């Protein structure tokens, strides 16, 4: 069957209409038009990964940032969580794991740019959304232009500004972006006030962003002063139900930037009015492509690499010129003497999260291990870095006949292109659902007709047509996926189940091509122009299920060896079932242990201190030896229950 597209229309690019951009002391310039960001006059794209420095032990920062760079990240995005830095009014803490300045300097050393997400409210599954308790207890209209609230916000912003002084883009520093507040959907005036305060106290960067999602009409924002950014998740941990959800719309080509499902746990539906976010004034930015999921108490997940890759590939096809992942690196919540810092129903929020664990099943775990999603996403990052100046100018064109959400039989496809050529994107992956194989697929772009292929199994990919490989060679088509250049050679990836074929426009003008398998591609890295292969790819769900469960002994105890602190006890008593105590003894010095303890909730105590916890979601718990260094290690676990939503075949 022949698959065609709607007509391509060259976009009208609006320039110099946004109050953004700038030139630094080194004469480097950033400008923003309606389609892409220009750096020194050239179209550019960016890849941003979220890591919360205050949720990651400082001794891990260097490794974490190196891994981000090797995974293709350009910008590290980080919340500056108010409650972490000022738990008591007037007593700011920027030391240790809270040392923002040290983190930014380390990011610069790793070759990364920085986006600071300065709140004041951030959500981030943090207690009070990141607001300190003392602020909550004041008689203020929070997240509005309440005069007394703004005075406190200004002090907070000024404290941040002091910490990053000299590290902003204008000074030649790495901080190029700043996000104001988070998920504020209905107060453009307040967002503009926040921007003005930030600039007044010295946080002056070329790009200010806000989250743009809400209803189909988008969030109300100060139109010409910020870039709205979007996202999407492969499931909905915040959904109130405990049933399997229908096929997720993020695996279909829709062309819709605004995923109104994000934030449904906190954002109330608004009555319709005349507001419409003018999407065509901005480049398509994302800041919350869910690179994993957190397990809430009532909804528990197992995230596969393709869950994230396929969803991201579709957004890239639909025109995203900044890929921003949340979270790209997992974390660990701190605890205070009198209260914990995770989001919970006890603090007035809809969901209960683990006290310590904020791992997110992210591409990089809380303990610097990489997962399959890390390797798969890098396949896209490699290509973006070597083709960004051309890809950034290309736009999305719909398939001739779109597939309805929920349809598992028809071919899902789209194209990102310009007037000369582009890339055909095909997604045949649906998380938790099987798509029917599609045979004898002939793609006709209107310029080029591809040879017939069969689209089978869990695959998601793109193929080039009229792709310029060097000054003279133009690839008419390839039934393989381009990855990156290695000097004068283009590296392509063979697509599972599809015969690789290459045809050049002029057979006399060719380019050297190296074809590698998917498994080889997972190991491929390119940093600062150097191509290399790592020894092992990231861990998949299958690897974790089959992980070695030796190297320790667990002994169930009859009597409780210690009294659980009251503020930790509620987590274990969610299900009102029996609590068991276990003594854990390590038998060797392996870096990680995998404990297959089927339960509801587990807490890990080392010499009386809570160091980890998690909700059981069908996989072995994986903990590093470094957090288990102590004389006495105990596990406390509550009995399994069957009324939460679980995935997996071993529950």
CORJOLIN-V392894 format. One record per residue. N is the residue number from 1. SS is DSSP state (alpha for helix, beta for strand, coil for the rest). PHI is phi as a letter, one per 20 degrees, with the letter a starting at -180 (999 if undefined). Layout:
n: {N,N}
ss: {SS,SS}
phi: {PHI,PHI}
//
This chain:
n: {1,2,3,4,5,6,7,8,9,10,11,12,13,14,15,16,17,18,19,20,21,22,23,24,25,26,27,28,29,30,31,32,33,34,35,36,37,38,39,40,41,42,43,44,45,46,47,48,49,50,51,52,53,54,55,56,57,58,59,60,61,62,63,64,65,66,67,68,69,70,71,72,73,74,75,76,77,78,79,80,81,82,83,84,85,86,87,88,89,90,91,92,93,94,95,96,97,98,99,100,101,102,103,104,105,106,107,108,109,110,111,112,113,114,115,116,117,118,119,120,121,122,123,124,125,126,127,128,129,130,131,132,133,134,135,136,137,138,139,140,141,142,143,144,145,146,147,148,149,150,151,152,153,154,155,156,157,158,159,160,161,162,163,164,165,166,167,168,169,170,171,172,173,174,175,176,177,178,179,180,181,182,183,184,185,186,187,188,189,190,191,192,193,194,195,196,197,198,199,200,201,202,203,204,205,206,207,208,209,210,211,212,213,214,215,216,217,218,219,220,221,222,223,224,225,226,227,228,229,230,231,232,233,234,235,236,237,238,239,240,241,242,243,244,245,246,247,248,249,250,251,252,253,254,255,256,257,258,259,260,261,262,263,264,265,266,267,268,269,270,271,272,273,274,275,276,277,278,279,280,281,282,283,284,285,286,287,288,289,290,291,292,293,294,295,296,297,298,299,300,301,302,303,304,305,306,307,308,309,310,311,312,313,314,315,316,317,318,319,320,321,322,323,324,325,326,327,328,329,330,331,332,333,334,335,336,337,338,339,340,341,342,343,344,345,346,347,348,349,350,351,352,353,354,355,356,357,358,359,360,361,362,363,364,365,366,367,368,369,370,371,372,373,374,375,376,377,378,379,380,381,382,383,384,385,386,387,388,389,390,391,392,393,394,395,396,397,398,399,400,401,402,403,404,405,406,407,408,409,410,411,412,413,414,415,416,417,418,419,420,421,422,423,424,425,426,427,428,429,430,431,432,433,434,435,436,437,438,439,440,441,442,443,444,445,446,447,448,449,450,451,452,453,454,455,456,457,458,459,460,461,462,463,464,465,466,467,468,469,470,471,472,473,474,475,476,477,478,479,480,481,482,483,484,485,486,487,488,489,490,491,492,493,494,495,496,497,498,499,500,501,502,503,504,505,506,507,508,509,510,511,512,513,514,515,516,517,518,519,520,521,522,523,524,525,526,527,528,529,530,531,532,533,534,535,536,537,538,539,540,541,542,543,544,545,546,547,548,549,550,551,552,553,554,555,556,557,558,559,560,561,562,563,564,565,566,567,568,569,570,571,572,573,574,575,576,577,578,579,580,581,582,583,584,585,586,587,588,589,590,591,592,593,594,595,596,597,598,599,600,601,602,603,604,605,606,607,608,609,610,611,612,613,614,615,616,617,618,619,620,621,622,623,624,625,626,627,628,629,630,631,632,633,634,635,636,637,638,639,640,641,642,643,644,645,646,647,648,649,650,651}
ss: {coil,beta,beta,coil,beta,coil,coil,coil,coil,coil,coil,coil,coil,coil,coil,coil,coil,coil,coil,coil,coil,beta,beta,coil,coil,coil,coil,coil,beta,beta,beta,beta,coil,coil,coil,coil,beta,beta,beta,coil,coil,beta,beta,beta,coil,beta,beta,beta,beta,beta,coil,coil,alpha,alpha,alpha,coil,coil,alpha,alpha,alpha,alpha,alpha,alpha,alpha,alpha,alpha,alpha,alpha,alpha,alpha,coil,coil,coil,coil,beta,beta,beta,beta,beta,coil,coil,alpha,alpha,alpha,alpha,coil,coil,beta,coil,coil,beta,coil,coil,coil,coil,alpha,alpha,alpha,coil,alpha,alpha,alpha,alpha,alpha,alpha,alpha,alpha,alpha,alpha,coil,coil,coil,beta,beta,beta,beta,beta,coil,coil,coil,coil,coil,coil,coil,coil,beta,alpha,alpha,alpha,alpha,coil,coil,alpha,alpha,alpha,alpha,coil,coil,coil,coil,coil,coil,coil,coil,coil,coil,alpha,alpha,alpha,alpha,alpha,alpha,alpha,alpha,alpha,alpha,alpha,alpha,alpha,alpha,alpha,alpha,alpha,coil,coil,coil,coil,beta,alpha,alpha,alpha,coil,coil,coil,beta,beta,beta,beta,beta,coil,coil,coil,coil,coil,coil,beta,coil,alpha,alpha,alpha,alpha,alpha,alpha,alpha,alpha,alpha,alpha,alpha,alpha,alpha,coil,coil,coil,coil,coil,coil,beta,beta,beta,beta,beta,coil,coil,coil,coil,coil,coil,coil,coil,beta,coil,coil,coil,coil,coil,coil,beta,beta,beta,beta,beta,beta,coil,coil,coil,coil,coil,coil,coil,coil,coil,coil,coil,coil,coil,coil,coil,coil,alpha,alpha,alpha,coil,coil,coil,coil,coil,coil,coil,coil,coil,coil,coil,coil,coil,coil,coil,coil,coil,coil,coil,coil,coil,coil,coil,coil,coil,coil,coil,alpha,alpha,alpha,coil,coil,coil,beta,beta,beta,beta,beta,beta,coil,coil,coil,coil,coil,coil,coil,coil,beta,coil,coil,coil,coil,coil,alpha,alpha,alpha,alpha,alpha,alpha,alpha,alpha,alpha,alpha,alpha,alpha,alpha,coil,coil,coil,coil,beta,beta,beta,beta,beta,coil,coil,beta,coil,beta,beta,coil,coil,beta,coil,coil,coil,coil,beta,coil,beta,coil,coil,alpha,alpha,alpha,coil,coil,coil,coil,coil,coil,coil,coil,coil,beta,beta,coil,coil,coil,coil,coil,beta,coil,coil,coil,coil,coil,beta,beta,alpha,alpha,alpha,alpha,alpha,alpha,alpha,alpha,alpha,alpha,alpha,alpha,alpha,alpha,alpha,alpha,alpha,alpha,alpha,alpha,coil,coil,coil,beta,beta,beta,coil,beta,coil,coil,coil,coil,coil,coil,coil,coil,coil,coil,coil,coil,beta,beta,beta,beta,beta,beta,coil,coil,coil,coil,beta,beta,beta,beta,beta,beta,coil,coil,beta,coil,coil,beta,coil,coil,coil,coil,beta,beta,beta,beta,beta,beta,beta,coil,coil,coil,coil,beta,coil,coil,coil,beta,beta,beta,coil,coil,coil,coil,beta,beta,beta,beta,beta,beta,beta,beta,beta,coil,coil,coil,coil,coil,beta,beta,beta,beta,beta,coil,coil,beta,beta,beta,beta,beta,beta,coil,coil,beta,beta,beta,beta,beta,coil,coil,coil,coil,coil,coil,coil,coil,beta,beta,beta,coil,coil,coil,coil,coil,coil,coil,beta,beta,beta,beta,beta,coil,alpha,alpha,alpha,alpha,alpha,coil,beta,beta,beta,beta,coil,coil,beta,beta,beta,beta,coil,coil,coil,coil,coil,beta,coil,alpha,alpha,alpha,alpha,alpha,coil,coil,coil,coil,coil,coil,beta,beta,beta,beta,beta,beta,coil,coil,coil,coil,coil,coil,coil,coil,alpha,alpha,alpha,alpha,alpha,alpha,alpha,coil,coil,coil,coil,coil,coil,beta,beta,beta,beta,beta,beta,beta,beta,coil,coil,coil,coil,coil,beta,beta,beta,beta,coil,coil,coil,coil,coil,beta,beta,beta,beta,beta,beta,coil,coil,beta,beta,beta,beta,beta,beta,beta,coil,coil,coil,coil,coil,beta,beta,beta,beta,alpha,alpha,alpha,coil,coil,coil,coil,coil,beta,beta,beta,beta,beta,beta,coil,coil,coil,coil,coil,coil,beta,coil,coil,coil,coil,coil,coil}
phi: {999,e,d,d,c,f,f,f,c,f,f,e,e,e,c,l,d,d,e,b,n,r,c,e,f,e,m,e,d,c,c,c,d,f,d,b,e,e,d,l,n,d,g,c,c,b,c,d,c,e,b,e,g,f,d,c,g,g,f,e,g,f,f,f,f,f,f,f,f,f,e,n,f,d,c,e,d,b,f,d,e,g,f,f,d,b,f,d,g,n,d,e,c,d,d,l,f,e,e,g,f,f,f,f,f,f,f,g,f,f,n,d,e,c,d,e,d,e,m,f,e,c,m,l,l,d,g,l,m,o,f,f,g,f,f,g,e,e,e,c,e,f,m,c,e,g,g,f,f,f,f,f,f,f,f,f,f,f,f,f,g,f,f,d,g,n,d,e,g,g,e,n,e,e,e,d,c,b,e,e,l,a,l,e,d,c,b,f,f,f,f,f,f,f,f,f,f,g,f,f,e,o,e,d,c,f,c,d,c,b,f,d,e,a,f,f,e,n,f,e,c,f,g,d,d,b,d,f,c,c,a,r,c,f,b,c,g,e,g,f,e,c,d,f,e,f,g,f,f,f,e,d,e,c,m,e,f,e,e,f,f,f,m,f,f,c,e,f,f,d,f,f,c,e,f,b,f,e,g,f,e,c,f,f,d,c,c,c,f,f,e,r,b,e,e,e,f,e,c,c,c,c,e,e,g,f,g,e,f,f,f,f,g,f,f,f,f,f,o,g,d,b,e,c,d,c,e,e,c,f,b,c,f,e,c,d,g,d,a,e,d,e,f,b,f,f,d,n,d,f,c,d,d,g,f,d,f,c,f,m,l,f,g,d,f,g,c,m,e,e,d,g,f,g,f,f,f,f,g,f,f,g,f,g,f,e,c,f,f,e,f,f,e,e,c,f,c,f,f,g,c,f,e,f,f,o,f,d,d,e,f,d,b,a,c,d,b,c,f,d,a,r,b,e,d,c,d,c,c,c,g,m,c,d,e,f,f,c,d,l,e,d,e,d,e,n,d,c,d,f,f,f,c,d,d,c,m,e,c,b,b,c,c,e,b,l,e,f,e,b,f,c,e,c,e,f,a,b,e,b,d,f,d,a,e,c,m,e,d,e,e,d,d,f,e,g,n,c,f,f,c,c,c,e,f,c,g,e,d,d,c,f,c,d,d,c,e,g,f,f,f,f,e,f,c,b,c,l,n,e,e,b,d,e,f,c,f,f,f,e,g,f,f,f,f,e,f,f,d,d,n,a,c,c,d,f,d,f,d,f,f,a,e,f,g,g,f,d,f,g,f,f,e,g,e,l,d,f,d,d,d,c,e,d,c,e,d,b,d,g,f,c,c,d,d,e,d,f,a,d,c,c,c,d,d,c,l,n,d,f,d,b,a,a,e,f,c,n,d,g,f,c,c,e,g,f,e,d,f,r,f,c,c,c,d,c,c,e,f,g,c,c,d,e,e,c,d,o,d,c,d}
//
